[in-house]
């Protein structure tokens, strides 16, 4: 029995194999390059589910402390984690010592501080927000309108900031539940 094969069928298969191989090599190169840059093999995974041990709200000159099993802290963290898990953009805007001091003592700001027992990482294409043990989120006052958050490592501001879609649900929850109300 004689089988005839078309020479063009072999060329088509070879071209498809070549294109597929090139695609896989380029995809692998991009993945490995971003992994090396971010030092995070899960840079593409957007979910952030960390649970802080303490939350502190700097409420217009007063301090409100929420402990680990507090229902309000649980609800606030759920709202924060939802925003962090969504679209975010790294910015080179840093938290200065002057601004940090103003956040801690100012009577015209509402700030949310989340303290973690273990170092945390927010997966992204940015190498920053790795190894932090505190997140600082301005909810009213300087930078609050920018939907920004800063990370700190052992009490010292770390590189840059992340902008998220909005922290308005967090601010509304805190205000609506009378945890912090502007006088």
C-alpha positions as CSV (number, residue, x, y, z in Angstrom):
1,X,0.0,0.0,0.0
2,X,1.4,3.4,-1.0
3,X,0.8,6.5,1.1
4,X,1.3,9.8,-0.5
5,X,1.9,12.8,1.7
6,X,1.8,16.4,0.8
7,X,5.1,18.2,1.3
8,X,3.2,21.3,2.4
9,X,1.6,19.4,5.3
10,X,5.0,18.8,6.8
11,X,6.0,22.4,6.3
12,X,2.8,23.7,8.0
13,X,3.4,21.4,11.0
14,X,7.0,22.6,11.2
15,X,6.0,26.3,11.1
16,X,3.4,25.7,13.8
17,X,5.9,23.9,16.0
18,X,8.4,26.7,15.5
19,X,5.8,29.5,16.3
20,X,4.7,27.6,19.4
21,X,8.3,27.1,20.5
22,X,9.1,30.7,20.0
23,X,5.9,31.8,21.9
24,X,6.8,29.5,24.9
25,X,10.4,30.7,25.0
26,X,9.3,34.3,25.0
27,X,6.7,33.7,27.7
28,X,9.2,31.8,29.8
29,X,11.8,34.6,29.4
30,X,9.2,37.3,30.4
31,X,8.1,35.2,33.5
32,X,11.7,34.5,34.6
33,X,12.8,38.1,34.0
34,X,9.9,39.5,36.2
35,X,10.6,36.8,38.8
36,X,14.2,37.8,39.0
37,X,13.3,41.5,39.1
38,X,10.6,41.2,41.8
39,X,12.3,38.3,43.6
40,X,8.8,36.9,43.7
41,X,7.7,33.8,41.8
42,X,4.0,34.7,42.3
43,X,4.3,38.3,41.1
44,X,1.2,37.6,38.9
45,X,-1.0,36.5,41.8
46,X,-3.1,39.5,42.8
47,X,-4.7,38.2,46.0
48,X,-3.6,39.6,49.4
49,X,-5.2,37.8,52.4
50,X,-2.9,38.7,55.3
51,X,-4.4,39.2,58.8
52,X,-2.8,41.8,61.0
53,X,-2.5,41.2,64.8
54,X,-3.4,44.8,65.6
55,X,-5.0,47.7,63.9
56,X,-4.6,51.3,65.1
57,X,-6.7,54.1,63.8
58,X,-5.2,57.6,64.4
59,X,-8.5,59.4,64.7
60,X,-8.0,63.2,64.6
61,X,-5.5,63.3,67.5
62,X,-6.9,60.2,69.3
63,X,-5.9,56.6,69.0
64,X,-8.3,53.7,68.6
65,X,-6.7,50.2,69.0
66,X,-8.4,47.1,67.5
67,X,-7.1,43.7,68.6
68,X,-6.8,40.5,66.5
69,X,-10.2,39.0,67.3
70,X,-12.2,42.3,67.1
71,X,-15.1,42.1,64.7
72,X,-14.4,45.7,63.5
73,X,-10.8,44.8,62.7
74,X,-11.9,41.7,60.8
75,X,-14.4,43.8,58.7
76,X,-11.8,46.5,58.0
77,X,-9.1,44.0,57.0
78,X,-11.5,42.3,54.6
79,X,-12.2,45.7,52.9
80,X,-8.5,46.6,52.8
81,X,-7.5,43.2,51.4
82,X,-10.1,43.5,48.7
83,X,-8.6,46.7,47.6
84,X,-5.1,45.5,47.7
85,X,-6.1,42.4,45.7
86,X,-7.5,44.6,43.0
87,X,-5.8,46.9,40.6
88,X,-2.8,48.7,42.1
89,X,0.0,50.9,40.9
90,X,3.4,51.4,42.5
91,X,4.6,55.0,42.8
92,X,7.9,56.4,44.0
93,X,6.1,58.7,46.5
94,X,7.7,57.9,49.9
95,X,6.5,58.5,53.4
96,X,8.7,61.1,54.9
97,X,9.5,61.3,58.7
98,X,7.7,64.7,58.9
99,X,4.5,63.2,57.3
100,X,4.7,60.1,59.5
101,X,5.0,62.2,62.6
102,X,2.1,64.3,61.5
103,X,0.0,61.2,60.9
104,X,0.8,59.9,64.4
105,X,0.0,63.2,66.2
106,X,-2.1,65.3,63.9
107,X,-5.6,66.4,64.8
108,X,-6.7,66.8,61.2
109,X,-6.0,63.2,59.9
110,X,-7.5,59.8,60.1
111,X,-4.9,57.0,59.4
112,X,-5.3,53.3,59.5
113,X,-2.2,51.3,60.6
114,X,-2.2,47.5,60.3
115,X,0.5,45.6,62.2
116,X,1.5,42.1,61.1
117,X,3.4,39.5,63.2
118,X,5.2,38.1,60.2
119,X,6.8,39.9,57.3
120,X,4.3,40.3,54.4
121,X,4.5,40.7,50.6
122,X,2.1,42.2,48.1
123,X,2.5,40.3,44.8
124,X,2.9,42.7,41.9
125,X,5.3,43.5,39.1
126,X,7.1,45.9,41.5
127,X,9.9,44.6,43.7
128,X,8.7,46.8,46.6
129,X,6.2,46.0,49.3
130,X,8.1,42.9,50.4
131,X,9.1,42.1,53.9
132,X,6.9,44.8,55.5
133,X,5.3,44.4,58.9
134,X,3.1,47.4,58.8
135,X,0.8,49.1,56.3
136,X,-0.2,52.8,56.8
137,X,-3.3,54.0,54.9
138,X,-4.3,57.7,55.0
139,X,-8.1,57.9,55.1
140,X,-8.5,61.6,55.8
141,X,-5.9,64.3,55.5
142,X,-2.6,64.4,53.5
143,X,-2.6,61.9,50.6
144,X,-6.0,60.4,51.5
145,X,-7.5,61.6,48.2
146,X,-4.8,59.6,46.3
147,X,-6.0,56.2,47.6
148,X,-2.5,55.4,48.7
149,X,-0.8,53.1,51.2
150,X,2.7,53.0,52.5
151,X,4.6,50.0,53.9
152,X,6.9,50.1,56.9
153,X,9.6,47.7,58.0
154,X,10.3,47.7,61.7
155,X,8.9,51.2,62.0
156,X,10.8,52.7,59.1
157,X,9.2,53.7,55.8
158,X,10.0,51.3,52.9
159,X,10.3,52.2,49.3
160,X,7.4,54.0,47.5
161,X,3.7,53.5,47.8
162,X,0.8,51.7,46.2
163,X,-2.2,53.4,44.7
164,X,-5.4,51.3,44.8
165,X,-8.8,52.0,43.3
166,X,-10.4,53.4,46.5
167,X,-10.2,53.2,50.3
168,X,-13.6,54.9,50.5
169,X,-15.4,51.7,51.8
170,X,-12.9,51.5,54.6
171,X,-13.4,55.1,55.6
172,X,-17.2,54.7,55.4
173,X,-17.1,51.6,57.6
174,X,-15.0,53.3,60.2
175,X,-17.2,56.4,60.2
176,X,-20.6,54.6,60.0
177,X,-19.7,52.4,62.9
178,X,-18.6,55.4,65.0
179,X,-15.1,53.9,65.4
180,X,-13.7,57.3,64.3
181,X,-15.9,60.3,63.7
182,X,-14.5,63.8,62.8
183,X,-15.7,66.4,65.3
